[in-house]
Amino acid sequence: MPAKSNVVTIKAKISQGPSVPLWNPHSSMWHYIDPQGHVQGPFPLISLQGWHDSRYFSPDFKVWQAGQSQDQSVLLVDILSKFFPVRCQYSRDVNYQSML
């Protein structure tokens, strides 16, 4: 009897989406609304990560990807946690420690 394999094959359905690759934080472009109500961007996600690290944005700050509408905005922290999971965990730990 052959040994069972621990390998799992995952098939992903590729859907139509924006022309900007979602997987590259240097080319994934995003917009946001500034405090004066003006649309800003698009900016690469890597720039938004840097500004987030410098605490320019509030925790409820929302962004939307270039090619999408503002109605499709999502929390920046949610997007960053998908692209930079280890870094975001570290950021949360540091923020927690600074509150003690």
Helices and strands as residue ranges (DSSP letters): E 29-33, E 39-44, H 45-53, E 62-65, G 70-72, E 74-75, H 76-83, H 85-99
